Amino acid sequence: MSALLAAKGPQGNTAKEICEAIVGKEKQKTCINDPHYKEVVRLLEKIRTGVETARSPEGKSVLRLSNAVFIEKSLSVNDQFVRNFACFQGDKVMRTLFNTSDAYEEINKWANTATDGLIPEYLKSEDELSRDTLLVLLNAITFMDNWAKPFETEKTWNRDFRLSRKETIQVPMMSSEEDLIYIEEDDFKVLAKSFANERFSFVIFLPEKEFDLDDIEDDLKDGDFQWNKVKNHTYLQQMELVLPKFNIEHKLDLKPALELLGIRSLFARSGADLTGITSDAALYASDAKQVAMMEVDEAGVKAAAVSGVNIMPMSLAPPPTMFIVDQPFYCAIYDSKLEMPLFIARIVDPR
C-alpha cells in the first residue's frame, strides 16, 4: 500500500484512508497536503535502508523486499505513476495480458524469483486471476538467517504436541539450553532467541492459560504488546527451550484487515479513486491476498510472504527455566532496527 501511495496512484479519499493507515491519523493531513508524501517516502526510505543493511556475518543478504506492478497491456497508464513507482521502489512496471495464461505464469515466475524459491506459486490456478483484471500490485518479503546458537540435531526427537485437551500428536521437537530473553506478561510469557545477525530475533508467545491464544492475539492485533521490551531487555535468563520444527504455508485474505484499518473506499466500485494510475478507466481493488510461509529447523529460519492487490474495472545460573512449546503458540521475527515484527505466525498444528 505504501508503494502504491508513494507512486501517487490513489487520489482523494482513497489516498487519505491509505495514508492514515500507514502513518497514523495525526500525520495524515500533513501527509496528504504534502505533494511528495514525505511521511510515506520517509518510511519507505527507512525500510529500504534497513533491508540493504541486513546482512549475515558472512555478508549474505538476510532480508529482501521486492515490489512489482503488472498492468494490462491495453490499459493506458499515466507516465508519472510509472516513473514514481520505479523511482521509489527500483522495480519495473510490467505489461501483461490478463485474458491469457501469460499473466498467471509471469506473476508466479516473479513470486518465485522474489522469494528465492520459497513461494514458487503465488497463484495456485489460473482461476484465481480474473480475466477482467487490469492491474496487480505485488509485494514480497523474504527472511533467511541461521540461529546465533543452532539447535543440535541429535537433541531433536519426537515428542507430544497438544493440539487441544483431547488431541495430541507426535512431532519433531528441538531442544537447546542457553541464555535467552524471557519476559512474563499478565496473560502470556515471551521468549526471544537471536539469529546470527543479532538485529533479528525469533519471538515466541506462549499463553499462561493452556490453549487460549485470544489474549496474545488481541495484544498483537491492537498493538498493546510493547516490542521495544525485546529490544531493550538486557537481562538474559538461562532457559531450556523445546520448540517444534515446522514448515507452514498459508494464504490469507487481507481485505478484512485493511478495511479494519480504515482502507475501505479502495474496495468500493463507486468509491475508489485511482485516477493517479489512469484516467481511461474507473478502477477499484477487487481483493488483497497474501501467501506466507515459514520454515523453522535446527539451523535457522526461512520465511517469505507475497501480498497482492488486484485492481478491476468498475463494472498474520539457577537451574534453567523450562520453556516447552508443546501447545498452540504465536511466533514472530522481530527487527530491532526497524523496531517492528516482519512476520507473525499463529502455529496451531506444526505438522
C-alpha positions in Angstrom: 0.0 0.0 0.0 2.8 2.4 0.8 4.4 1.8 -2.6 1.1 2.5 -4.3 0.6 5.7 -2.3 4.1 6.9 -2.8 3.7 6.4 -6.6 0.6 8.7 -6.3 -1.8 6.1 -7.7 -4.6 6.7 -5.2 -6.1 10.2 -5.0 -8.7 11.9 -2.9 -10.4 10.0 -0.1 -8.7 6.7 -1.1 -5.3 8.3 -0.7 -6.4 9.8 2.7 -7.5 6.4 4.0 -4.3 4.6 3.0 -2.1 7.4 4.3 -3.9 7.4 7.7 -3.5 3.6 7.9 0.3 3.9 7.2 1.4 7.0 9.2 -1.4 7.5 11.7 -4.3 9.9 11.9 -2.3 12.7 13.4 0.1 12.8 10.5 -2.4 12.0 7.8 -3.3 15.7 7.0 0.3 16.7 6.7 1.0 13.7 4.5 -1.8 14.3 2.1 -1.2 18.0 1.8 2.5 17.4 1.0 2.9 17.0 -2.7 5.7 14.4 -2.2 4.0 12.5 0.6 7.1 13.0 2.8 5.9 10.9 5.7 5.3 7.8 3.5 8.5 8.4 1.5 10.5 8.7 4.7 9.0 5.4 5.9 9.9 3.7 2.6 13.5 5.0 2.8 13.8 3.7 6.3 12.6 0.3 5.3 14.8 0.3 2.2 17.9 1.2 4.2 17.0 -1.4 6.8 16.7 -4.1 4.1 20.0 -3.1 2.4 22.0 -3.3 5.7 20.5 -6.6 6.8 23.5 -9.0 6.3 24.6 -12.2 7.9 28.1 -12.4 9.5 29.2 -13.9 6.1 27.9 -10.9 4.3 24.9 -12.6 2.8 21.6 -10.8 2.5 19.2 -11.7 5.3 16.2 -9.6 4.3 14.8 -9.0 0.9 11.9 -6.7 -0.2 10.5 -6.6 -3.7 7.6 -4.8 -5.4 6.1 -5.2 -8.8 3.1 -3.9 -10.8 1.6 -6.0 -13.6 -0.6 -3.8 -15.9 -2.9 -4.9 -18.7 -1.3 -4.1 -22.0 -4.5 -2.5 -23.3 -4.7 0.0 -20.4 -3.3 3.4 -20.9 -1.3 4.3 -17.7 -0.1 7.7 -16.6 3.6 8.0 -17.2 4.1 9.8 -13.9 2.8 6.8 -12.0 5.2 4.5 -13.8 8.1 6.9 -13.1 7.1 7.4 -9.4 6.8 3.6 -8.8 10.2 2.9 -10.4 11.8 5.8 -8.5 10.6 4.8 -5.1 10.9 1.1 -5.4 13.6 0.5 -8.0 11.3 -2.2 -9.6 9.9 -2.3 -13.1 6.3 -1.9 -14.1 5.4 -4.9 -16.3 2.8 -5.2 -19.0 0.9 -8.4 -19.5 -2.3 -9.9 -20.9 -4.7 -10.9 -18.2 -7.1 -12.6 -20.6 -4.4 -15.2 -21.4 -2.3 -17.6 -19.3 0.6 -15.2 -19.7 -0.3 -13.2 -16.6 -0.6 -16.3 -14.4 2.8 -17.6 -15.5 4.5 -14.2 -15.2 3.2 -13.4 -11.7 4.2 -16.9 -10.4 7.6 -16.5 -12.0 8.1 -13.1 -10.3 7.0 -14.6 -6.9 9.4 -17.5 -7.2 12.3 -15.2 -8.1 11.4 -12.6 -5.5 11.3 -15.2 -2.7 14.3 -17.2 -3.8 12.0 -20.1 -4.5 10.3 -20.2 -1.1 7.0 -19.3 -2.7 7.1 -20.8 -6.2 3.4 -20.2 -6.8 1.5 -17.1 -5.6 -1.4 -18.2 -7.8 -2.3 -21.9 -7.5 -4.5 -21.8 -10.5 -5.4 -19.5 -13.4 -8.9 -19.2 -11.9 -7.6 -17.0 -9.1 -6.9 -14.3 -11.7 -10.0 -12.7 -13.3 -9.7 -12.0 -17.0 -11.2 -8.6 -16.2 -8.2 -7.7 -14.1 -6.4 -4.5 -15.3 -3.6 -4.3 -12.7 -2.0 -6.4 -10.0 0.3 -4.8 -7.3 2.6 -7.3 -5.6 4.9 -7.1 -2.6 7.3 -9.8 -1.5 9.4 -10.0 1.7 11.9 -12.8 2.4 13.9 -13.5 5.5 16.6 -16.2 5.8 19.1 -16.4 8.7 20.8 -19.0 10.9 20.4 -19.1 14.7 23.2 -17.4 16.7 23.3 -20.8 18.5 21.9 -23.6 16.3 19.9 -26.4 17.8 21.9 -29.7 18.0 20.3 -32.2 15.6 21.0 -35.1 17.9 18.8 -33.4 20.5 15.8 -33.4 18.2 13.3 -36.2 18.9 9.6 -36.9 18.6 7.6 -35.5 21.4 3.9 -34.8 22.2 2.4 -31.6 20.8 -1.1 -31.0 22.3 -3.5 -29.7 19.6 -6.2 -29.5 22.2 -7.1 -31.1 25.5 -8.5 -34.1 23.6 -5.9 -34.5 20.8 -2.2 -35.0 20.9 0.2 -35.6 18.1 3.9 -36.5 17.8 6.2 -34.0 16.1 10.0 -33.5 15.9 10.9 -31.2 18.8 14.2 -29.4 19.0 15.9 -28.7 22.3 18.5 -26.2 23.5 19.8 -24.9 26.8 21.1 -21.3 26.5 20.8 -17.7 27.9 17.7 -16.1 26.3 15.5 -13.1 26.7 12.5 -14.1 28.9 9.5 -11.8 29.6 6.4 -12.5 31.6 3.3 -10.6 30.7 -0.1 -10.8 32.6 -1.6 -13.5 30.3 1.4 -15.0 28.4 5.1 -15.4 28.5 7.6 -14.4 25.9 10.9 -15.8 24.8 13.3 -14.4 22.2 16.1 -16.3 20.5 18.7 -14.4 18.5 19.7 -15.0 14.9 23.3 -14.8 13.6 22.5 -11.2 12.7 21.6 -10.2 16.3 19.5 -7.4 15.0 16.8 -10.0 14.4 15.2 -12.4 16.9 12.7 -15.2 16.9 10.0 -14.3 19.4 7.7 -17.0 20.9 4.4 -16.2 22.7 3.1 -18.9 24.9 -0.3 -18.5 26.8 -0.4 -18.8 30.6 -3.9 -20.4 30.1 -3.4 -23.5 28.1 -4.7 -23.4 24.5 -6.0 -19.9 24.9 -4.4 -17.6 22.3 -7.0 -14.9 22.5 -5.1 -12.6 24.8 -1.9 -12.9 22.7 -3.9 -12.3 19.5 -5.6 -9.2 21.0 -2.3 -7.7 22.2 -0.6 -8.2 18.9 -3.6 -7.1 16.9 -4.3 -4.0 19.0 -0.6 -3.0 19.3 -0.7 -3.4 23.1 2.4 -5.5 23.3 5.5 -3.3 23.5 8.0 -4.7 21.1 10.8 -2.5 22.5 10.7 -4.8 25.6 12.5 -7.3 23.4 15.0 -4.7 22.1 15.7 -3.1 25.5 15.7 -6.3 27.6 19.3 -6.6 28.8 19.0 -9.4 31.3 19.4 -12.9 29.9 18.0 -15.9 31.7 19.2 -19.5 31.5 16.5 -21.4 29.7 15.8 -24.8 28.3 13.8 -24.3 25.1 11.9 -27.1 23.5 10.5 -26.0 20.1 8.8 -27.9 17.3 10.2 -28.0 13.8 7.7 -26.8 11.3 7.2 -25.8 7.7 3.9 -24.0 7.1 2.3 -22.1 4.2 -0.8 -20.1 4.4 -2.9 -17.9 2.1 -4.7 -15.0 3.8 -7.4 -12.6 2.7 -6.0 -9.2 3.6 -9.2 -7.3 2.6 -10.9 -7.5 6.1 -7.7 -6.4 7.9 -7.2 -3.5 5.5 -10.9 -2.4 5.9 -10.4 -2.7 9.7 -7.5 -0.2 9.3 -9.9 2.2 7.6 -9.0 1.4 4.0 -12.5 1.0 2.6 -13.0 3.1 -0.5 -10.2 1.3 -2.3 -12.5 -1.8 -2.5 -15.7 0.1 -3.4 -16.8 0.0 -7.0 -18.2 3.5 -6.8 -15.8 5.0 -4.2 -12.3 4.1 -5.2 -10.2 6.9 -6.6 -7.2 5.5 -8.5 -7.1 8.3 -11.1 -3.3 8.7 -10.5 -2.9 5.4 -12.3 -5.1 6.0 -15.3 -7.8 8.3 -16.5 -9.0 5.8 -19.1 -10.9 3.5 -16.7 -12.6 3.7 -13.3 -10.7 1.3 -11.1 -11.2 -0.4 -7.8 -9.5 -3.2 -5.9 -11.4 -6.4 -6.0 -9.3 -8.2 -3.4 -6.0 -8.2 -1.5 -4.3 -11.5 -0.6 -1.1 -12.8 0.9 0.7 -16.1 0.6 3.2 -16.6 3.5 5.5 -19.4 4.5 7.8 -20.1 7.5 10.3 -22.9 7.9 11.9 -23.4 11.3 14.6 -26.1 11.9 17.8 -26.7 13.8 19.9 -24.4 11.6 17.6 -21.3 11.4 14.5 -19.8 9.9 13.3 -19.1 6.4 10.2 -17.0 5.9 8.6 -15.3 3.0 5.3 -13.6 2.1 3.9 -12.3 -1.1 1.0 -9.9 -0.9 -1.1 -8.8 -3.9 -3.9 -6.4 -4.7 -5.9 -7.0 -7.8 -7.4 -3.9 -9.5 -10.5 -4.3 -11.5 -12.6 -2.0 -13.8 -15.8 -0.9 -12.1 -18.4 -3.0 -13.8 -0.6 -12.5 10.4 22.7 -19.5 36.8 19.9 -21.2 38.7 18.6 -24.3 37.0 17.3 -23.4 33.6 13.7 -22.3 33.3 11.7 -24.7 31.1 10.0 -23.2 28.1 8.3 -26.1 26.4 6.3 -25.2 23.3 4.0 -28.2 23.2 0.7 -26.4 22.5 -0.6 -23.8 20.0 1.5 -20.6 20.1 2.4 -17.4 18.3 5.8 -16.6 17.0 7.4 -13.6 15.2 10.5 -12.4 13.6 11.4 -9.1 15.2 13.7 -6.5 13.6 15.2 -4.3 16.3 16.5 -1.7 13.8 13.1 -1.1 12.1 11.5 -1.7 15.5 8.8 -3.9 14.1 7.8 -7.5 13.6 8.5 -8.7 10.0 6.4 -11.9 10.3 3.9 -13.0 12.8 2.6 -16.6 12.7 -0.1 -18.5 14.7 1.0 -22.1 15.0 -1.8 -24.5 15.9 -0.5 -27.7 14.2 3.2 -27.8 13.3 2.9 -30.8 11.1 
